[in-house]
Amino acid sequence: METFGSKEAVYFIKPVGRVYYRGKQSAGETALAQGGKSHGKTMEAARKASGVKAQPTFKEPRWLGAAPSGARLDVYSQKSNERVRKVPFPANRGYLLVGNGQGKATAVDIVLADASDVGELHAAVAFHREHRKFYLIDLGAGATRVRGQQVEPLKPLVIAEGSRIEFGSSSQYVRLRLGGAPERQSPAESTAAAPVPGQVRARHILIKHRDVRNPVSKRTGQPVSISRDEARAVIESLRQHILSGEASFEEVARIESDCNSYKRGGDLGWFDYTTMQEPFARVAFLELKHTGDISDVVETSSGFHLIQLLGRRCPEQQASPASGITGGDTDATQSNATRAPDDVFYVRHILLKHTGSRNPSDLKGHPIVRSKAEARALLSKFQKTIQSGLVSFEQLALQHSDCKSSRYGGRIRPFGPGEMHAEFERAVRNLEPGQLSGIVETPSGLHLIELLARGDDVWRLAKAGSQETPAFNGSV
């Protein structure tokens, strides 16, 4: 359990799957986050209902630290989704302020003056020097959303690189960007050639350090504390052991890699260029020429990698992105090239395994102990909760789904005929976009499915969704 703050104001953050809930705070909780007053009837009504008071200044939290070099907030147009400006974190302070620019007590770094429900001092994005993470703080405005979910005022919320943050009804939104992370460029900013066609299969070893976007080892489940320089030294040493023949790439990956692929000796399966972060993809597709080749050290926002090429195939041989290792609890047998437009589906689902499932273990490898009847009762409860509007499908998938797609709110990549279990596909075919299925039983377990799109709408929606929470595809 993580804690931060002072004796007067301590926040408790308890992990629940991949999301967090917050325990009770003391009366002095605003010591961590204080904000400025704002305007607009919507905001005022929200504040009165919650009892939260906005303050005219921002008090720096005690845990505040200097932001990593290169970190920034990018501002985008809601209409075109194109970036309009970049706002770097100042070298002398670890936070940026967002507001309408009309306040006198505190100057803001990002001015959103086009909406009445954006406050004078609306929100702050601040860097925690011990957790090495960024936190979003709604400064009493009550009209801030992350990935479409409302943020509770004055309660710092961890945000990941790339998270979409919206403020009231402003025509602009922002995303957090880290210095070493690849980014989506707008058409106006990029004239780069199209990604390399075809697919490669590779295995890799990942060594994380405390400054990466998710400093937790998937192999040990523990936070990573080593520095960037120490991580580089570790992976360079591992590379020498492999090249000298002291150990195989696969053996080292199983013992040392911080990626979830350690279970498979680092094998990532088949993937296309756009599946991986650009520095990783560039090496795998362009620099490694022959099967068995091992890369030099590659750095991404995930950490340091060694990559070994296992195979290469042209587009005509290319299988579905949902196939093989990258498909999690789904099976794929048909190529994208053979799909008819109306036979393409984009869904999200919640999977509850039970003792009779073909692989009765959760995402951490622990045995599933619930019976099929218990799984069915729980899934039925989720269905009613979603239909009532109390909790979103995405939230329940994040918290409870036993599929790896849970990290993306249950979204899986678009698929066509023959790529899923027959029962799963049959249920999807009977749905209209936005409609929930009944409980669907497959060898993997019990599913609740929501159809997001079908036919020609799939690729438009899937592309838009990938900027929020990419569909599960086994990427690094």
C-alpha positions in Angstrom: 0.0 0.0 0.0 1.3 3.5 -0.9 0.9 6.5 1.3 1.8 10.0 0.8 1.3 13.3 2.6 1.9 14.6 6.1 0.6 13.7 9.5 -2.2 16.2 9.1 -3.1 14.8 5.6 -2.3 11.3 4.6 -3.8 9.7 1.5 -4.0 5.9 1.4 -3.9 4.3 -2.1 -4.8 0.6 -2.2 -4.3 -1.3 -5.4 -7.4 -3.2 -6.7 -6.3 -4.9 -9.9 -5.2 -2.1 -12.2 -7.2 0.7 -10.7 -7.1 2.4 -7.3 -9.6 3.4 -4.7 -8.9 5.8 -1.9 -9.5 5.4 1.8 -10.7 8.1 4.2 -8.7 11.3 4.6 -8.3 13.5 7.7 -9.8 16.9 8.0 -6.5 18.4 6.8 -6.5 16.6 3.5 -6.2 19.8 1.5 -2.6 20.1 2.7 -1.8 18.0 -0.4 -3.8 19.9 -2.9 -5.2 23.4 -2.7 -6.5 25.3 -5.6 -8.0 28.5 -6.8 -11.5 29.8 -7.2 -13.3 29.4 -10.5 -16.5 30.6 -12.2 -19.5 29.1 -14.0 -22.8 27.9 -12.7 -22.0 24.2 -13.4 -18.8 24.3 -11.4 -20.4 26.2 -8.5 -23.2 23.7 -8.3 -20.8 20.8 -8.3 -18.7 22.4 -5.6 -21.8 23.1 -3.4 -23.0 19.5 -3.8 -19.6 18.1 -2.8 -18.8 20.6 -0.1 -15.4 21.2 -1.7 -14.0 24.8 -1.6 -11.7 26.2 -4.2 -8.7 28.3 -3.0 -7.2 31.3 -4.8 -3.6 29.9 -4.8 -1.8 26.6 -5.3 0.1 25.4 -2.3 3.0 23.1 -3.3 2.7 19.6 -1.8 5.5 18.5 0.4 6.1 15.5 -1.8 6.7 17.7 -4.9 9.9 17.1 -6.9 11.5 18.2 -10.1 9.9 16.6 -13.1 12.0 14.3 -15.3 13.8 16.0 -18.2 11.7 16.3 -21.3 8.3 15.7 -19.5 5.5 18.0 -20.7 1.8 18.4 -21.3 0.6 18.5 -24.9 -2.5 20.4 -25.8 -4.8 19.0 -28.4 -7.9 20.1 -30.3 -11.1 18.2 -29.4 -12.4 18.6 -33.0 -9.3 17.4 -35.0 -7.3 15.6 -32.3 -4.3 17.4 -33.6 -1.7 18.8 -31.2 -1.7 22.6 -31.0 1.1 23.2 -28.6 3.6 21.7 -26.1 4.0 22.9 -22.6 7.2 21.5 -20.9 7.5 21.3 -17.1 9.8 24.0 -15.8 13.3 23.0 -14.7 12.8 24.7 -11.3 9.4 23.2 -10.3 7.6 20.0 -10.8 4.1 21.1 -11.6 2.0 22.8 -14.3 -1.3 24.6 -13.6 -4.4 24.7 -15.8 -7.0 27.4 -15.7 -8.9 30.1 -17.7 -6.3 32.7 -17.4 -8.5 35.2 -15.6 -7.1 34.7 -12.1 -5.0 37.4 -10.4 -3.4 35.5 -7.6 -1.7 32.7 -9.5 -0.6 32.6 -13.2 -1.5 29.4 -15.0 0.7 27.5 -17.5 -2.1 26.2 -19.8 -4.9 28.7 -20.5 -8.3 27.3 -21.6 -10.5 30.4 -21.9 -13.2 29.0 -24.1 -15.5 27.4 -21.5 -17.4 28.8 -18.6 -16.9 25.7 -16.5 -13.1 26.0 -16.6 -11.9 27.7 -13.4 -9.4 30.4 -12.9 -7.2 27.8 -11.2 -8.7 24.6 -12.4 -6.2 21.8 -11.9 -2.5 20.9 -11.4 -0.3 18.1 -12.7 2.5 17.5 -10.2 5.5 15.1 -9.9 5.9 13.0 -6.8 9.7 12.8 -6.1 9.5 9.5 -4.1 6.9 7.6 -6.2 8.4 8.9 -9.4 4.9 9.4 -10.8 2.7 12.3 -12.0 -0.5 13.1 -10.1 -3.5 15.1 -11.4 -5.2 17.3 -8.8 -8.6 18.9 -9.5 -8.3 22.1 -7.5 -11.9 22.2 -6.4 -13.3 22.8 -9.9 -15.2 19.5 -10.0 -15.2 19.3 -13.8 -12.0 17.3 -14.6 -12.0 14.0 -16.4 -9.3 11.4 -17.1 -10.2 9.0 -20.0 -13.8 10.0 -19.6 -14.0 9.4 -15.9 -14.7 12.2 -13.4 -11.9 13.1 -11.1 -12.8 13.7 -7.4 -11.8 17.2 -6.3 -8.7 17.6 -4.1 -7.8 14.0 -4.3 -4.5 13.4 -6.3 -4.9 10.8 -9.0 -1.9 8.9 -10.7 -1.9 9.5 -14.4 0.0 7.5 -17.0 1.9 8.7 -20.0 -0.5 9.5 -22.8 -3.6 9.8 -20.6 -6.3 12.1 -22.0 -7.3 14.8 -19.5 -10.3 17.0 -20.2 -11.4 20.2 -18.3 -15.0 21.1 -18.3 -16.5 21.7 -21.8 -13.2 23.2 -23.2 -12.6 22.6 -26.9 -9.1 21.4 -26.0 -7.6 18.6 -23.9 -4.1 17.6 -22.8 -2.0 14.5 -22.6 1.0 13.8 -20.4 4.2 13.1 -22.4 7.5 11.8 -21.0 10.8 12.7 -22.5 11.9 9.3 -23.8 8.5 8.1 -24.9 7.5 7.9 -28.6 4.5 10.0 -29.4 1.7 10.2 -31.9 2.4 13.0 -34.3 -0.3 15.0 -36.1 -0.4 15.0 -39.9 0.8 18.6 -39.8 3.9 17.6 -37.8 5.0 14.4 -39.5 6.0 13.6 -43.0 7.6 10.3 -42.1 7.2 7.3 -44.3 4.5 4.7 -43.6 5.5 2.0 -41.1 7.3 -1.1 -42.5 4.8 -3.6 -43.9 4.7 -7.2 -42.7 5.4 -8.7 -39.3 8.3 -9.9 -37.2 8.5 -12.3 -34.3 10.9 -11.5 -31.6 11.8 -12.1 -28.0 13.2 -9.5 -25.7 14.6 -8.9 -22.2 13.4 -5.7 -20.4 15.2 -4.2 -17.5 13.2 -1.4 -15.9 14.5 1.5 -13.7 12.7 3.8 -11.3 12.2 6.5 -13.9 10.2 4.5 -16.4 6.5 5.0 -17.0 5.5 1.9 -14.9 8.4 1.1 -12.5 7.0 -2.3 -11.3 8.5 -5.6 -12.5 6.0 -7.9 -14.0 8.2 -10.8 -13.0 8.4 -10.0 -9.3 5.4 -7.7 -8.8 7.7 -5.4 -6.9 8.6 -1.7 -7.5 11.9 -1.2 -9.2 14.3 1.0 -7.3 17.5 0.9 -9.4 18.6 4.0 -11.3 18.7 4.4 -15.1 22.5 4.0 -15.1 22.3 0.9 -13.0 19.7 -0.6 -15.3 21.8 0.0 -18.4 24.8 -1.6 -16.7 22.7 -4.7 -15.8 21.4 -5.2 -19.3 24.8 -4.6 -20.9 26.2 -7.3 -18.6 23.3 -9.7 -19.5 24.1 -9.1 -23.2 27.7 -10.1 -22.7 26.6 -13.3 -20.9 24.4 -14.2 -23.8 27.0 -13.4 -26.5 29.7 -15.4 -24.7 27.5 -18.5 -24.6 27.2 -18.6 -20.8 23.4 -18.6 -21.0 20.8 -18.6 -23.8 18.7 -15.5 -24.5 15.5 -17.4 -23.5 17.1 -18.5 -20.1 18.1 -15.0 -19.3 14.7 -13.6 -20.2 13.0 -16.1 -17.9 15.2 -15.2 -15.0 15.9 -11.5 -15.4 13.3 -9.8 -17.6 10.8 -7.3 -16.1 8.2 -7.8 -18.9 5.3 -10.2 -18.5 6.8 -12.1 -21.5 9.4 -13.5 -19.1 7.0 -16.5 -18.7 7.6 -17.3 -22.4 11.3 -16.7 -22.4 10.7 -13.2 -23.7 8.7 -14.3 -26.8 6.4 -11.6 -28.0 4.9 -13.5 -30.9 4.2 -11.9 -34.3 3.6 -8.2 -34.4 3.5 -5.3 -36.8 5.5 -2.1 -36.8 2.9 0.1 -35.1 2.3 -2.4 -32.3 5.5 -1.5 -30.5 7.1 1.7 -29.4 8.9 3.3 -32.3 12.5 2.8 -31.0 11.8 -0.9 -30.4 10.0 -1.4 -33.7 12.8 0.4 -35.7 15.4 -2.1 -34.3 13.2 -5.2 -34.7 12.2 -4.4 -38.3 15.1 -2.4 -39.8 18.3 -3.2 -37.9 18.1 -7.0 -37.2 18.6 -8.7 -40.5 18.8 -12.5 -39.8 17.0 -14.9 -37.5 18.8 -15.2 -34.2 20.4 -11.7 -34.4 20.6 -9.9 -31.1 20.4 -6.2 -30.8 22.4 -3.6 -29.0 20.7 -2.1 -25.9 17.5 -0.3 -26.9 15.9 2.3 -24.7 12.1 3.1 -24.6 9.9 4.6 -22.0 9.5 1.1 -20.6 13.2 0.7 -19.9 16.1 -1.0 -21.6 15.7 -3.9 -24.0 17.7 -6.6 -25.7 15.8 -7.9 -28.8 16.4 -11.2 -30.6 14.8 -11.7 -34.0 12.9 -15.0 -34.4 11.3 -14.6 -37.8 9.9 -12.3 -40.4 7.0 -12.6 -42.8 5.5 -10.5 -45.6 2.0 -9.1 -45.6 0.6 -12.0 -47.6 1.6 -14.4 -44.8 0.5 -12.1 -42.0 -2.0 -13.5 -39.5 -4.5 -11.6 -37.5 -3.2 -9.3 -34.7 -5.2 -11.4 -32.3 -3.4 -14.6 -33.1 -0.9 -16.7 -31.3 0.8 -15.4 -28.2 -0.5 -11.8 -28.6 -4.1 -12.9 -28.3 -4.4 -13.7 -24.6 -7.6 -15.7 -24.0 -8.7 -15.6 -27.7 -7.9 -17.8 -30.7 -7.2 -16.7 -34.2 -7.3 -18.7 -37.4 -8.1 -16.2 -40.2 -6.1 -13.4 -41.9 -7.4 -9.8 -41.9 -7.1 -9.9 -45.7 -9.9 -12.4 -46.1 -12.5 -10.4 -44.0 -15.6 -8.9 -45.5 -16.3 -5.4 -44.2 -19.5 -6.4 -42.4 -17.7 -9.3 -40.7 -15.3 -7.1 -38.7 -16.2 -6.5 -35.0 -14.8 -4.3 -32.3 -15.8 -5.2 -28.7 -14.8 -5.1 -25.1 -15.5 -7.8 -22.6 -15.2 -8.9 -19.0 -14.0 -12.5 -18.5 -14.6 -14.3 -15.2 -12.8 -17.6 -15.0 -13.9 -20.4 -12.7 -12.5 -23.7 -11.5 -13.7 -25.4 -14.8 -12.0 -23.0 -17.1 -9.3 -24.3 -19.4 -6.7 -22.1 -17.7 -8.1 -21.5 -14.1 -5.6 -18.9 -13.0 -5.8 -15.2 -12.6 -3.5 -12.5 -14.2 -1.0 -13.0 -11.4 -0.9 -16.7 -11.8 -2.9 -17.5 -8.7 -5.4 -20.4 -8.9 -9.1 -19.4 -9.5 -11.2 -20.7 -6.6 -14.7 -19.5 -7.6 -17.2 -22.0 -9.0 -19.0 -21.5 -12.3 -22.2 -20.6 -10.4 -20.4 -18.0 -8.4 -18.8 -16.5 -11.6 -22.2 -16.4 -13.3 -23.8 -14.7 -10.3 -21.1 -12.1 -10.1 -21.2 -11.4 -13.9 -25.0 -11.0 -13.7 -24.5 -8.4 -10.9 -22.0 -6.5 -13.1 -24.5 -6.5 -16.0 -27.2 -4.9 -13.8 -24.7 -2.4 -12.5 -23.6 -1.3 -15.9 -27.2 -1.0 -17.2 -28.1 1.2 -14.2 -25.3 3.6 -15.1 -23.7 3.4 -11.6 -20.4 2.1 -12.9 -19.0 2.0 -16.4 -18.1 -1.2 -18.3 -14.5 0.0 -18.5 -14.2 0.4 -14.8 -15.5 -3.1 -14.0 -13.2 -4.6 -16.7 -10.2 -2.8 -15.2 -11.0 -4.1 -11.7 -12.4 -7.6 -12.3 -11.7 -9.1 -15.7 -9.4 -12.2 -15.8 -8.4 -11.4 -19.4 -5.2 -9.4 -20.1 -7.4 -6.9 -22.0 -8.5 -5.7 -18.5 -5.7 -3.1 -18.6 -7.5 -1.5 -21.6 -10.9 -1.5 -20.1 -11.7 -4.9 -21.8 -11.1 -3.7 -25.4 -9.7 -6.3 -27.8 -8.5 -5.6 -31.3 -11.0 -5.9 -34.2 -11.6 -9.4 -35.3 -13.4 -11.4 -38.0 -14.9 -14.8 -38.6 -13.2 -17.8 -36.9 -10.9 -15.7 -34.7 -12.8 -16.2 -31.5 -14.5 -19.1 -29.8 -17.7 -19.9 -31.8 -19.9 -19.1 -28.8 -18.2 -15.7 -28.4 -18.5 -14.8 -32.1 -22.2 -16.0 -32.2 -23.1 -13.7 -29.3 -21.3 -10.7 -30.9 -23.1 -11.2 -34.2 -26.5 -10.9 -32.4 -25.6 -7.5 -30.9 -26.1 -3.9 -32.1 -23.4 -1.3 -31.3 -23.7 -0.2 -27.7 -25.6 -3.3 -26.7 -24.6 -5.7 -23.9 -24.7 -9.4 -24.3 -26.1 -11.9 -21.9 -23.6 -14.2 -20.1 -21.6 -16.1 -22.7 -19.8 -19.3 -21.9 -16.6 -20.4 -23.7 -13.8 -22.7 -22.6 -12.0 -19.7 -21.2 -14.8 -18.9 -18.8 -17.9 -16.7 -18.7 -18.0 -13.4 -20.6 -20.0 -10.2 -20.6 -19.6 -8.5 -24.0 -20.3 -5.0 -25.3 -20.2 -4.4 -29.1 -18.5 -1.1 -29.8 -18.7 -1.2 -33.6 -19.1 -3.4 -36.7 -18.4 -3.1 -40.4 -17.1 0.2 -41.7 -17.2 2.0 -38.3 -14.8 -0.4 -36.7 -11.5 1.1 -37.9 -12.6 4.7 -37.2 -13.6 3.8 -33.7 -10.7 1.5 -33.0 -8.3 4.3 -34.1 -9.9 6.8 -31.9 -10.0 4.3 -29.0 -6.3 3.5 -29.4 -5.5 7.1 -28.4 -7.3 6.5 -25.1 -6.6 2.9 -24.1 -5.2 0.7 -26.9 -6.9 -2.6 -27.5 -5.0 -5.6 -26.1 -2.4 -6.7 -28.5 0.6 -7.9 -26.4 2.6 -4.8 -27.0 5.7 -3.9 -24.9 
